[in-house]
Amino acid sequence: AQKVTQAQTEISVVEKEDVTLDCVYETRDTTYYLFWYKQPPSGELVFLIRRNSFDEQNEISGRYSWNFQKSTSSFNFTITASQVVDSAVYFCALEAGTALIFGKGTTLSVSS
Amino acid sequence: DVKVTQSSRYLVKRTGEKVFLECVQDMDHENMFWYRQDPGLGLRLIYFSYDVKMKEKGDIPEGYSVSREKKERFSLILESASTNQTSMYLCASSSSRYRVTEAFFGQGTRLTVV
């Protein structure tokens, strides 16, 4: 069975702190894709990254970075020097056929 | 810009009513999806469609049906709305028939059944 687990339900940090959002997945597929989405208070999900299971290199985009470790089935997301605008619900997702399976999400609150 | 547009942002319906949620995408995408989002449960897949007139059940299809008569439009139908279908409904589309590329989401429809 395919499954995505985001164990952290809510995280609260103060601006400029670094924060890591955890994602653990289960799949029997040998080739698969993993995703992260952000859902700000406005409600619309925003795509952040898509990662192929063959590519275990870490990815960095500005203050965002992703650590993919196939050995532990994890795809963690780190925000460096967090800002109030980073406050949102973050979802990790796994490709399942032609659909996406989502974790339950982590609500990140960044206070000033 | 890719656009996925859901016909209503907020909807209030009575128990037993037939409810139509409409979704339109303008990028000629093959795949379209309906998800339901509830607090503490994340997004759960209701139905998806990979082609016109084709549909596949997701994880929670009970109480719902879908229609895809045109490639750009995917409708979610609640045959007889019940209070436990009060939720946020999200439509999405993606381009590839065989793999999931980036999925684009609409702004969501918050449905309240009273």
Interface residues (C-beta under 8 A of the other chain):
Chain A: Q6 T9 Y33 F35 Y37 S42 G43 E44 L45 F47 R50 F91 E95 G97 T98 A99 L100 I101 F102 G103 K104 G105
Chain B: N31 F33 Y35 G40 L41 G42 L43 R44 L45 F48 Y50 E56 G58 M88 L90 A92 S94 S96 R97 Y98 R99 V100 T101 E102 A103 F104 F105 G106 Q107 G108
